[in-house]
Amino acid sequence: MNEPATWRATAAAASTGSPLPDVPPPPSASPPGNPVKVDEATGGSRRRTGVDPVKALMHRHRELCERAVDALEIAAGLEAHGVTDRTAARFRHRDVFSLAEEMYARVPRDSDSDIEPETRHAVSDTPRGRRPVWAALALLPGTLGALTLAGLDFTGGRVRLAVGAGGVLAVSAALRAALRRGPLRATTPTVPATRAWTCWLLAYALLGDGLLSAAVAGGPDEAWAPATAPLLALAFAVAPGAWCAQLFGAVARRRLASSRGLEEFAASVRPLLLAVFALFLCALWTLIGVAAAVLGQDAAYAGAGMLGALLLLARLLTAHGRTHAPAVVLGAATAAEVLAVCTVFAGRLPGCGFLAVPVETAVDAWGPGAVPGLACGAGALTLLVHAARTLTRASAHAPTDTTP
């Protein structure tokens, strides 16, 4: 049977969030002088009229409705497709969840919908990848990084160069393997520039502070020692980062199963996100202090700490399908670090000394770690605000097999 054109227009408008077409009221079904009961008029209006916007929306999201185990799962899918409370009001519902409840009650579901909601959500609670596998892979970058630094201490000449190059390749491969499994695995293709910005930020953590200190002092006149402690701490921080991401995802999915509305779910997940982020920062700062003490270097709590926070939030957003904001913020942090170093060298030109004043003042007051601390800290704060808005939505944690 061909569906009316009004149905198609209504469903398309609801999916995109655009204004819905005006729907004429149903004609009166009772003759003059014979009023119809209110419940009969409201209950039978959809049967006597040729336009049913909710049914058209159900047809548009038929697979979502048939596979959903509760109304909140439908609400999450509608939210992911841009349906808002304002759109739901045009269907005579107070919010998206109320609209989803009607859709869930009206649609016929497959036989597998007889499974209890708790059972289905328990299945979706399973981490992507077997726990022993991804948990072990998360430890590999730090372990290989420590072995590489130990090998550099006991070798020299060309052998030392080969050990360093091999160690970099091994750590990179281990990091790639750790990010391809478990809770930090990307569900959508990442922006190509994201890797370039990440590599630059890590390179600055290794060499940037030494270069900036030498530039402020009038150099560099000779080679400076790389800061390996921050990179070692960041390599070991992959493990607590993955565990925190798994904790956030598992608890959020359980709360999705028990919540009775989108606002209730968002209000319960927002403190969880902040708590998990604070837990990771505590673990990261502990690793930075231990690595600095073992290697006999200064502890870069500001620079390496904010860089680790920025990278965790960027990966957490990427793992939930939000790839644009991390790429933009990582690029902005990279540009800020490049600009800081360039202004110091540009200040040596005649009449351009004022260009270096802000960076030199910050370095004199707080040390060279102030530049990456401010750049990455501002980026981490931006992504944290963005994550508090996007990762607290039900659509960010809905099972992927229920999305039409």
C-alpha positions in Angstrom: 0.0 0.0 0.0 1.4 3.4 -0.9 1.7 5.7 2.1 0.2 9.2 1.8 2.5 12.0 0.8 1.8 13.8 4.1 3.2 10.8 6.0 6.4 11.0 4.1 6.8 14.7 4.5 6.1 14.4 8.3 8.6 11.6 8.8 11.3 13.4 6.8 10.8 16.6 8.8 10.9 14.8 12.1 14.2 13.1 11.2 15.9 16.3 10.3 14.4 18.5 12.9 12.9 20.8 10.3 9.4 22.3 10.7 6.6 19.8 10.3 3.9 20.3 7.7 0.6 21.5 8.9 -1.8 18.6 9.5 -5.5 19.4 9.2 -7.6 18.4 12.1 -9.7 15.2 11.7 -13.3 15.7 10.5 -16.0 15.3 13.0 -17.3 11.8 13.0 -20.6 12.5 14.8 -23.7 14.1 13.3 -25.0 17.4 14.6 -26.8 17.0 17.9 -25.1 13.7 18.7 -21.8 14.5 20.5 -19.2 11.9 20.8 -17.4 11.0 24.0 -14.1 12.6 24.5 -12.2 9.3 24.8 -13.8 8.0 21.6 -12.9 11.1 19.7 -9.3 11.2 20.8 -8.8 7.4 20.6 -10.3 7.0 17.2 -9.2 10.2 15.4 -6.1 8.5 14.0 -8.2 5.7 12.6 -10.7 8.0 10.9 -8.2 10.3 9.4 -5.7 9.7 6.6 -2.8 11.4 8.5 -1.0 9.9 11.4 2.3 11.6 12.0 3.5 9.2 14.7 2.8 6.2 12.5 4.8 7.9 9.7 7.7 8.4 12.2 7.4 4.8 13.2 7.6 3.7 9.6 10.7 5.9 9.1 12.4 4.3 12.2 10.8 0.9 11.9 14.0 -1.2 12.5 14.9 0.9 15.5 11.4 0.4 17.0 11.3 -3.3 16.3 14.7 -4.0 17.9 14.4 -1.7 20.9 14.0 -3.3 24.3 12.5 -0.2 25.9 11.3 3.3 25.2 14.6 4.9 26.2 16.4 3.0 23.5 14.0 4.5 20.9 14.5 7.9 22.5 18.2 7.6 22.1 17.9 6.7 18.5 15.5 9.6 17.8 17.9 11.9 19.6 20.8 10.7 17.4 18.7 11.5 14.3 18.1 15.1 15.5 14.7 14.8 17.0 14.4 17.2 19.9 11.8 18.0 22.6 10.6 20.9 20.3 10.0 18.4 17.5 8.2 16.0 19.9 5.9 18.9 20.9 4.6 19.0 17.3 3.5 15.4 17.9 1.6 16.5 21.0 4.2 15.1 23.3 6.0 16.9 26.1 9.4 15.5 25.2 11.3 12.9 23.1 10.9 10.2 25.7 7.1 10.6 25.8 7.0 10.3 22.0 9.3 7.2 22.2 7.0 5.6 24.7 4.0 5.9 22.3 6.1 4.5 19.5 7.4 1.6 21.6 3.8 0.8 22.7 2.4 0.9 19.2 5.0 -0.9 17.0 5.0 -4.7 16.6 8.4 -6.1 17.5 10.4 -9.1 16.4 10.4 -12.3 18.4 13.8 -11.5 19.9 12.2 -8.6 21.7 10.8 -11.1 24.2 14.2 -10.9 25.8 14.1 -8.9 29.0 15.6 -5.4 28.8 18.1 -6.2 31.6 19.4 -9.2 29.6 19.8 -7.2 26.4 21.6 -4.4 28.2 23.8 -6.8 30.0 25.0 -8.1 26.6 25.6 -4.6 25.4 27.6 -3.9 28.6 30.3 -6.3 27.4 33.4 -4.3 26.5 34.4 -4.3 22.8 37.1 -6.9 22.8 37.8 -9.5 25.5 38.9 -7.9 28.7 42.2 -9.8 29.2 43.2 -8.9 25.6 42.7 -5.2 25.6 43.8 -4.9 29.2 47.1 -6.5 28.4 47.5 -4.5 25.2 47.0 -1.3 27.2 50.1 -2.1 29.2 52.4 -2.7 26.2 53.2 0.9 25.3 54.6 1.7 28.7 56.4 -1.6 29.0 58.1 -1.2 25.7 58.9 2.4 26.4 60.7 1.5 29.6 62.6 -1.3 27.9 63.7 1.2 25.1 65.0 3.7 27.7 66.9 0.9 29.5 68.4 -0.2 26.2 69.5 3.4 25.4 71.4 3.6 28.7 73.4 0.4 28.0 74.3 1.1 24.4 76.2 3.7 22.4 77.0 4.8 18.9 75.1 3.3 16.0 73.7 0.6 18.2 72.1 3.2 20.4 70.6 4.9 17.4 69.2 1.5 16.2 67.8 0.8 19.7 66.1 4.2 19.8 64.5 3.8 16.3 63.4 0.3 17.0 61.9 1.4 20.3 59.9 4.2 18.7 58.5 1.8 16.1 57.7 -0.8 18.8 55.9 1.7 21.1 54.0 3.1 18.1 52.9 -0.4 17.0 51.9 -1.2 20.6 49.9 2.0 20.9 48.1 1.3 17.7 47.2 -2.2 18.8 45.9 -0.9 22.2 43.7 1.7 20.5 42.2 -0.8 18.0 40.7 -3.0 20.8 38.8 -2.3 24.0 37.0 0.8 25.1 39.2 3.3 23.3 38.6 1.8 19.9 37.3 4.3 17.3 33.8 3.4 16.0 34.1 5.8 13.0 37.0 6.8 10.8 39.1 9.6 12.4 40.1 12.8 10.8 43.5 12.3 9.1 45.0 15.4 10.6 44.4 14.1 14.1 47.4 11.8 14.0 49.7 14.6 12.7 48.6 16.9 15.6 49.1 14.2 18.1 52.6 13.3 16.9 53.6 17.0 17.0 52.3 17.4 20.6 54.2 14.3 21.7 57.4 15.6 19.9 57.0 18.9 21.7 56.7 17.0 25.0 60.1 15.4 24.2 62.0 18.3 22.8 59.9 21.5 23.1 60.7 22.6 26.7 64.5 22.3 26.1 64.2 24.3 22.8 62.1 27.0 24.4 64.4 27.4 27.4 67.4 27.7 25.1 65.6 30.1 22.8 64.7 32.4 25.8 68.3 32.3 26.9 69.6 33.4 23.5 70.3 30.0 22.0 70.3 27.3 21.2 74.0 27.1 21.1 74.3 23.3 21.6 72.2 20.2 21.7 69.9 19.8 24.6 68.8 16.6 26.4 65.3 15.3 25.5 62.7 15.0 28.3 61.9 11.3 28.2 60.1 11.2 31.5 56.9 12.8 30.2 56.7 10.4 27.3 57.3 7.4 29.5 54.5 8.5 31.8 52.2 9.1 28.9 53.0 5.6 27.5 52.1 4.0 30.9 49.0 6.2 31.1 47.4 4.3 28.2 46.4 1.6 30.7 44.6 3.8 33.2 43.1 5.7 30.3 41.6 2.6 28.9 40.4 1.4 32.2 38.7 4.7 33.0 37.1 4.7 29.6 35.8 1.2 30.2 34.4 2.3 33.6 32.7 5.3 32.1 31.1 3.3 29.3 30.0 0.4 31.5 28.4 2.5 34.2 26.8 4.8 31.6 25.2 1.8 29.8 23.8 0.5 33.1 22.3 3.9 33.8 20.9 4.0 30.4 19.0 0.8 31.1 17.6 2.0 34.4 16.8 5.7 33.5 13.3 6.8 32.7 14.1 9.8 30.6 16.8 11.6 28.7 17.2 14.4 31.2 17.5 11.9 34.0 20.2 10.0 32.2 22.2 13.1 31.3 22.0 14.3 34.9 23.4 11.0 36.2 26.2 10.6 33.6 27.6 14.1 33.9 29.1 13.6 37.4 30.3 10.2 36.3 32.3 11.8 33.4 33.9 14.3 35.8 34.8 11.7 38.3 36.4 9.4 35.7 38.3 12.3 34.3 39.6 13.3 37.8 40.6 9.7 38.5 42.6 9.6 35.3 44.4 12.8 36.2 45.4 11.4 39.6 46.8 8.3 38.0 48.6 10.4 35.3 50.2 12.8 37.8 51.4 9.8 39.9 53.0 8.3 36.8 54.6 11.6 35.9 56.2 11.9 39.4 57.4 8.3 39.4 58.9 8.5 35.9 60.7 11.8 36.7 62.1 10.3 40.0 63.4 7.2 38.3 64.9 9.0 35.3 66.3 11.9 37.4 64.4 14.6 35.5 62.0 17.4 36.4 58.4 16.4 36.8 56.4 18.1 34.0 53.1 18.1 35.9 51.7 21.0 33.9 52.8 20.2 30.4 52.6 16.4 30.4 49.6 16.4 32.7 47.5 18.7 30.5 48.7 16.9 27.4 47.6 13.5 28.8 44.2 15.0 29.8 43.8 16.4 26.3 44.6 13.1 24.6 42.3 11.1 26.8 39.3 13.4 26.1 40.1 13.5 22.4 40.2 9.7 22.3 37.1 9.3 24.5 35.1 11.5 22.1 36.5 9.7 19.1 35.6 6.3 20.6 32.0 7.5 20.8 31.9 8.8 17.2 32.7 12.5 17.8 35.8 13.1 15.6 35.5 16.7 14.5 36.0 18.5 17.7 39.1 16.5 18.8 40.8 17.3 15.5 40.1 21.0 15.8 41.2 21.3 19.4 44.4 19.2 18.9 45.2 21.4 15.9 44.7 24.6 17.9 46.9 23.3 20.7 49.6 22.5 18.2 49.3 25.9 16.6 49.7 27.6 20.0 52.9 25.7 20.8 54.4 26.5 17.3 53.4 30.1 17.7 55.0 30.4 21.1 58.4 29.2 19.9 58.2 31.3 16.7 57.5 34.5 18.6 60.6 34.0 20.7 62.8 33.7 17.6 60.9 36.5 15.9 61.6 38.8 18.8 65.3 38.9 17.9 64.5 40.8 14.7 65.0 44.6 14.9 62.0 46.3 16.3 60.2 43.1 17.0 61.3 42.5 20.6 57.7 43.0 21.9 56.6 39.7 20.2 58.6 37.6 22.6 57.5 39.4 25.8 54.4 37.3 26.6 56.2 33.9 26.2 59.4 35.1 28.0 57.3 36.4 30.9 55.5 33.1 31.2 58.7 31.1 31.0 60.4 33.3 33.6 57.4 33.0 36.0 56.4 29.4 35.6 59.1 27.7 33.6 59.0 26.3 30.0 56.3 23.9 30.9 53.9 26.8 31.1 53.5 27.0 27.3 52.3 23.3 26.8 50.4 23.5 30.1 48.4 26.5 28.9 47.9 25.3 25.3 46.9 21.8 26.2 45.1 22.9 29.3 42.8 25.2 27.3 42.2 22.5 24.8 41.4 19.9 27.5 39.0 22.3 29.1 37.3 22.9 25.8 36.9 19.2 25.1 35.7 18.5 28.7 32.9 21.0 28.2 32.1 19.5 24.8 32.2 16.0 26.3 29.8 17.0 29.1 27.3 18.0 26.4 27.7 15.1 23.9 28.8 12.1 26.0 25.9 12.6 28.4 23.4 12.0 25.7 21.7 8.6 25.5 22.5 8.4 21.8 26.3 8.3 22.6 25.8 5.0 24.5 23.0 3.3 22.6 23.9 -0.1 21.2 25.0 0.3 17.6 22.8 -2.5 16.3 19.7 -0.6 17.1 20.5 2.4 15.0 18.5 2.3 11.7 
